[in-house]
Amino acid sequence: MQHQRNGYQLFLLGAIMLLGLGDAFADGLSAGDVTYATVALDSAGETYFDDMVVPYELKDFAPPAGPIGIAAKQPAASLVFTTLPGRWDGDWHPAPRRQFVFLLGGAIDIEVASGETRRFETGDIVFLEDTTGRGHDTRVAGDEPAVFAIVALP
């Protein structure tokens, strides 16, 4: 059972990485975009949200399979699956490293120093680059646990 669950989590991670493809191939010309929120730092070291849009390009990735949408390749240092219990509150903290967070289940609220709070749900991607300063506050929204795949950058 555990093996099946791990396989399912890896399948979900792959599906999340392909978010935004949907109807993007309909015209045969464009592969669409992947979008994600970034928790960024301003010049004073305060956090704020920034939205990133990265285009997909149709490329031969795994011949003989046909072309698929590929976004800009980025190096990764590690992958870890994590979970937080319902109603968990992380209080204010910086990210331990620059990392992508792929939400595989549940919902979280992230608050940044600017006062803005955003809710992220299954399928959403957040890039954390606030590795210094006060950081951000993460809370699990509701009683359902939140499940993540976290990809740390070098």
C-alpha positions as CSV (number, residue, x, y, z in Angstrom):
1,M,0.0,0.0,0.0
2,Q,2.8,2.4,0.9
3,H,4.4,1.8,-2.5
4,Q,1.2,2.6,-4.3
5,R,0.8,5.8,-2.3
6,N,4.3,6.9,-3.1
7,G,3.7,6.2,-6.8
8,Y,0.5,8.2,-6.6
9,Q,2.4,11.1,-5.0
10,L,5.0,11.0,-7.8
11,F,2.2,11.0,-10.3
12,L,0.6,14.0,-8.7
13,L,4.0,15.8,-8.7
14,G,4.3,15.1,-12.4
15,A,0.8,16.3,-13.1
16,I,1.4,19.5,-11.1
17,M,4.6,20.2,-13.1
18,L,2.5,20.0,-16.2
19,L,-0.2,22.4,-15.0
20,G,-1.2,25.0,-17.5
21,L,-0.9,22.6,-20.5
22,G,-4.6,21.7,-20.8
23,D,-6.0,23.5,-23.8
24,A,-2.7,25.2,-24.6
25,F,-1.9,22.7,-27.4
26,A,-5.3,23.2,-29.1
27,D,-3.9,25.5,-31.7
28,G,-0.8,23.4,-32.2
29,L,1.4,26.5,-31.9
30,S,1.7,27.3,-28.2
31,A,2.3,25.2,-25.2
32,G,1.0,27.8,-22.7
33,D,2.6,29.0,-19.5
34,V,3.2,27.7,-16.0
35,T,2.4,30.3,-13.3
36,Y,3.4,30.4,-9.6
37,A,3.6,32.8,-6.7
38,T,7.0,33.8,-5.3
39,V,7.5,34.9,-1.7
40,A,10.2,37.5,-2.5
41,L,12.3,40.0,-0.5
42,D,12.4,43.8,-1.1
43,S,15.5,45.9,-0.6
44,A,14.6,46.4,3.1
45,G,14.4,42.6,3.6
46,E,10.6,42.6,3.8
47,T,8.5,39.9,2.1
48,Y,5.9,40.4,-0.6
49,F,4.2,38.2,-3.3
50,D,5.3,38.3,-6.9
51,D,3.6,36.3,-9.6
52,M,5.8,34.5,-12.1
53,V,4.9,33.3,-15.6
54,V,7.2,30.9,-17.3
55,P,6.3,29.8,-20.9
56,Y,6.4,26.3,-22.1
57,E,8.0,25.4,-25.4
58,L,7.1,22.4,-27.5
59,K,10.2,20.1,-27.6
60,D,11.1,16.6,-28.3
61,F,11.8,15.4,-24.7
62,A,11.4,11.6,-24.8
63,P,11.5,10.3,-28.4
64,P,9.9,8.5,-30.0
65,A,7.0,10.1,-28.0
66,G,5.8,13.3,-29.6
67,P,6.8,16.8,-28.5
68,I,5.7,18.1,-25.1
69,G,5.7,21.4,-23.3
70,I,9.0,22.1,-21.5
71,A,9.6,25.1,-19.2
72,A,13.1,26.4,-18.5
73,K,15.2,23.8,-16.9
74,Q,16.4,24.5,-13.3
75,P,18.9,22.6,-11.2
76,A,17.6,20.9,-8.1
77,A,19.4,19.9,-4.9
78,S,16.8,17.7,-3.3
79,L,13.2,16.5,-3.2
80,V,11.3,15.9,0.0
81,F,7.6,15.1,0.6
82,T,6.2,16.7,3.7
83,T,2.9,17.0,5.5
84,L,1.4,19.4,8.1
85,P,-1.5,18.6,10.3
86,G,-4.8,20.5,10.1
87,R,-4.8,23.9,11.7
88,W,-1.0,23.9,11.9
89,D,0.5,27.4,12.3
90,G,4.2,27.9,11.5
91,D,4.4,31.4,12.8
92,W,6.8,33.8,11.1
93,H,9.9,32.2,9.7
94,P,12.2,32.5,6.7
95,A,12.5,29.6,4.2
96,P,15.4,27.3,5.1
97,R,16.6,27.5,1.5
98,R,15.4,28.7,-1.9
99,Q,12.7,26.1,-2.8
100,F,9.7,25.3,-4.8
101,V,6.7,24.1,-2.9
102,F,4.1,22.0,-4.8
103,L,0.9,21.6,-2.9
104,L,-0.3,18.0,-3.3
105,G,-3.3,18.1,-1.0
106,G,-5.1,20.4,1.4
107,A,-4.9,24.2,1.6
108,I,-2.6,26.7,3.2
109,D,-2.6,30.4,3.8
110,I,0.7,32.3,3.5
111,E,1.0,35.9,4.9
112,V,3.9,38.2,3.9
113,A,5.3,41.3,5.6
114,S,3.3,43.6,3.3
115,G,0.2,42.3,5.0
116,E,-1.1,40.3,2.0
117,T,-2.4,36.8,2.7
118,R,-3.0,34.3,-0.1
119,R,-4.6,30.9,0.0
120,F,-2.9,28.1,-1.9
121,E,-4.7,24.8,-2.7
122,T,-4.0,21.5,-4.3
123,G,-2.1,22.0,-7.6
124,D,-0.7,25.4,-6.6
125,I,3.1,26.2,-6.7
126,V,4.9,28.6,-4.5
127,F,8.6,29.6,-4.8
128,L,10.1,30.6,-1.5
129,E,13.2,32.8,-1.7
130,D,12.9,34.7,1.6
131,T,15.8,33.0,3.3
132,T,16.6,35.9,5.6
133,G,14.7,38.3,7.8
134,R,11.3,37.7,9.4
135,G,10.1,35.6,6.5
136,H,6.5,34.6,6.1
137,D,3.7,33.0,8.2
138,T,2.3,29.7,6.9
139,R,-1.0,28.3,8.3
140,V,-2.9,25.1,7.3
141,A,-6.4,26.3,6.3
142,G,-8.9,23.9,7.9
143,D,-8.8,20.5,9.5
144,E,-7.4,18.6,6.5
145,P,-3.6,18.0,6.5
146,A,-1.6,19.8,3.8
147,V,0.7,17.6,1.7
148,F,3.7,19.0,-0.2
149,A,6.5,18.1,-2.5
150,I,9.4,20.5,-1.8
151,V,12.2,20.9,-4.4
152,A,15.2,22.7,-3.0
153,L,17.5,24.6,-5.3
154,P,21.3,24.5,-5.0
